[in-house]
Amino acid sequence: MQKNVISDLQKVYDSTGEWGLKDLSTCSSTVDKAVTSLHSNTFRKYLINHDCCESTDANVPFTTSNYSAMPPPSLSTTASAPDTPRSKQTFDWSGVFSEDNKARTISLLTADRANATSFQKFGSERRKAAVLVPLCHDVQGRPGIIYNLRSESLNTHKGEICFPGGTLDPVDNDDPIKAALRETHEELGISSDKVDIWTTCRVFPTYATNLGVTPVLGFIKNGPVDGDSLDINPDEVSEAFVIPLEHLCNPSNWEEIDPPKIPSANFKLPIYTNMSVISKGLRGIELWGLTAFITHVVLSALLPQNYARQVSYLNLMTGKPSSKL
């Protein structure tokens, strides 16, 4: 049955560009009619991973109840050689930006924002700022996040990897979403109409600049993003680039460091390494600090089954012990 169904699906995809069963007459008779309205990527993944149906009996049809039990997109591991310290990962990106995963991500981040009271308290005492966390597809079709490298001419955080953003201006009317979109347009040339806003995250306090930063999660519409083609503002940005989610989820690219200027600290700071494979201009530069904190929280909500990193003081605070990441 599996080969027949996959073949039928491929025919539909070739003609419509969607993994849906638009014409039941071309499909195997054992496929339940309910699948006609199901989301394409998750249905395709279910067929591939579950041999077309929940039961081992090929005559049992695929149903909507099976679909409802589908887990979010996952990252699989391939067995590695015994002397290899880490297993090789194969990233499955189907469904990462689907409507289902979007809704689940928003739900997690909304609960986290409501429960991260200590962050909100410290953040409210500081000047307000906002950044956009721009989800996108890169030119190779891989899901990723847009970052930029701050100009060496800036007074603070020069030469560091960051998200587009800045402090709220009067024109923003105390709205972090407006501020994040305005700053993104100023820094990267991405207009607000190209951004599908998902949600806001918990407020993050900064200590060097005394800010309360609200991350705004959004998806860049209208096709893949090429960092080299963005209209960057050279006064603020040296370079823009997309880091694939696969890179950020790979434990080989994780390290921890002691907090600078806090010799007695009993915690470590997460950083993301090997940035030179993303761009030669990032040689010797790592993703760390506030940008790493925000990245960790977003990945924990967006890819809970892919992203296994543990940072105790940055775990999602959803109010449900089973949801801790």
N, C-alpha and C positions, 0 to 999 in steps of 0.2 A: 504493500500500500504506500509506503513512504516515497518510493521513487516516483510512483504515479502522481501523488499529490504535489511533490516538489516540482515535477515536470509541468503540471497544470499551472501551478503558481508562477513558474518562470514564463510561461506563455502569456499569462495575464500581465505580468510585470513588463514584458517586452512591448506590449501593446498599449499599456496605460501608464507605466511609470510608477505604479503603486502595487504593494504586496497585498492586494485584496482580491476576493473572489467575486468579480463583477458579473461573470456569466457562469451560472451553476452548470450549464449544459456541458462545459468543458472540464468539469471537475469530477473526481471520483465520487461515486454514489454514496460512499460511507462518510463523506465529510458533511457534518451537520450544517444546515442552512444558516444557523446563527452566526457562523464565522464571517458572513458577508459584510457585517458592519464593524468587525473588530479592527483594532489598530494594526497597521501593516507590519511594523518591525517586531512587535512583541509576538504577533501570531507566527511570523516566520521563525522567530527564535524558538517558540514553543514546538513547532513542527520538527525542527532540526534536533532539539534537545530531548524531545519526548517521543520520538518515532511516530509522530502524527496524532497520537491520542494518549490519554492518561493510562489506559489499560494496555496490557501486553497483548490483548486480543485485538487483532487488526480490524475486526468487524465492529468494534465499539466506536461510535462516532465521536469526533471532537466537539465539545459543547462549550457554551458560555461559562459554565461553572468551572471548567478547567482553566479557561482564560483568566477568570477572576483570581485564581490562586497563583497566577504567574508572579514570580519574584522580580524585583527590579533588575536591570541589566547587570551582568556580573563579569568579573575578570577571572579568567581561568588560568591555571598554571600548568606548565608542561614539565614533566619530571626532568631533572638535570643530572649531570654526572655526579657521582659521589663526592668528588673533590671540589665541586662548585659550591661556594657558600650560600648562594641565593638561587632559587629556581627561576627559570626563564618564564616571563609572563607573556601571555598572548591576550591583547586587549580587544574585547568585544564591545564596540561602541554603538551597536544598534539600540535605539530607544533611549539613549542618554538625554536627548532634548525632546523626547516625545511629550505629548500633553499629559499622559499618565505620570511620567517621571517629574514633569514640571509641577504638577499638583502636589505630588508627594513631597518634593523638595520644599515647596512653599509652606506646606503644613509643618514640616520639621523646623524650618527656620523661624516661622511665626511663633511656635511653641518655645523655641530657644530664646527668642527675643523677649518673650513675656516672663521667662523664668531666670534669665541672666541678670538678676537684680543688682549684684555687686558691680557688674560692668556698667549698668545703666546709671547707678549712683555716681560712680567716679566720672563717667562720661558727661553727666549733666552739669558738673561743676566746671567744665572747660569750654573753650570757644568751640563752636560747632563747625564741623567739616564733613564732607562726604566724598566717597570714591565710587566709581562704577566698576563692578566686576564683570567684564564683558565676555560672556560665553560666545563661542563662535565655532565655525568649521574653518580649518586652514585650507590652503590651496591643494592639499592632498586629500581633502575630505575628512580629515580626522577632527574629532571634537577637541577643543582647547580653550584657553583663556588668553585674552590680549593683555600684555604688560608693556610698560615702557621703561626706558633707562633715562633717569633724570639727567639733565644737562649739568656739566661741570661748572657752569657759570652761576648756578643757583646758590643761595646762601645756606640752605639746609638740605641734608640728605643728598648732596650732589653725587652723581655717579652711581646711584642705587636703583635697583629694580622696584617699580611701584605700579599701582593702578592709576589711571587718570582721575584727578580729583583735586579738591582744595577746600578752602574755608567758604562758608555760606556768605553770600553778598546780599544787600538789601533787595536786589531784584529777584532773589530766590524766594522771598516771602516765607522764610523759615522752613522751607521744604527741601529736605536733603535730596530728593529725586531730581528736582529742578537743578540743584547745584551740581549734582553728579553729571547730569546730561550736558549742562552748560560747559563744565570743565572738560568733558570728553570731546566736545566739539572744538573747544579752544586748543586743546593739546593734540588731538589726533585727527581732527577734521571729520569726525563721524557725527552726522546730524541726528537730532533726537527722533526723527521719524523712522530711522533705521534701527531703533532699539526697542525691543519688546521687553518692557519692565516686568520682572517676575515678583520681586518682593524686596524689602529691606531686612538687614541683619541686625543683630545686637550692636549697641554702640561700643566702640573700642576706645579706651582712654590712651592717650600718648603722654609721655612724661617729659621728653626733651622739648616738645613744642606746645604742651599744655592744651591739647585738642581732645574733643570727643568726636570720634569719626564714625559716621554711619555708612556701612557698605551697602550699595544698591546692586542687586543682582539683576542682570538683564542679558538678553540674547540678541546678537547682531543679525538682523534679517538680510534678505536679498543676496544670498550666495556666500561663497567662501571669502575669507579675509587674508590678504597678503600684507604683512606688516611693512614691507618695503614700499608698498604703493599708497600707504596712508599719508595724508597731508599733515605731517607733524609740524608743530611749532618749535623751531630750533632754539628759541630762547628758553624753552622749558624741557624739551625732549631731545635726547641725542639719537634715540632709536626706538622703534616700536616693533614688536614681534609677538608671535603666537606660540605659547608653550602647550604642546599636546597634553591632554589629560593622562595619557599613557605614561608620559615622562614623570608627571607629578605623583602618580600612583605607584610608581616603581620604587620599592624599598632601597634599591641600589643608589637612588638619588636622594636619600634622606640622611641627614646628620643632625647632631645636636651640639650646641656650644654653651659655655657659661655666659651668663648675662654680662655684658661689658659694664664696667664701673660698679659692679655689685659683687665684690669678692666673697661675701658671706652668704650669697644666695643658695638656697637648697633646691633649686629647680634648674632645668635646662631650657634653652630656646631652640625651637625647631628651625631648620634651614633646609632648602632644596638646592641640590648641587648639580654639577656637570652641565652648567648652562652653556658652556662653549659648544656643545653639540647643537644647540638651538641657533646660536649666532657666534661667529668669531669675535664680534665686538664685546661678547660677554665673558671672554677668557679671564679667569681669576675673580669673577664676580658671582656671588651667590644670592639666592632669593631668601631674605631673612627679615626679622623685625616684624612690624605691624603687617606688612604685606604677606608674610608667611603665616601669621596668625589668622588673617582673614581667609587666605587660601585654604588653610586646614579646616576651618569651620565650614566653608562652602563645599569642599570636597566630601566632608563627613556627611552632609545632607544630600548632596547630589549623587554620590556613589557609595552608599553604605556597605555594599557587598564587594566593591572593587578596592576601596581605600581603607586599609587596615591599620593606619598609623594611630598610635595612642599618645595623646598629650593631655595628661590628667586635668590641668587647669583650663584646657580649651575644649573639653568634651561638650557635645551638645547637651543643653539643659532642657529636655523636653518634658520633664515631670513624670516620665515613665522609665523605671529602671531598665526595662528591656530595650529601650531605645538609646541607651548610652553608647556612644561610639568612641 
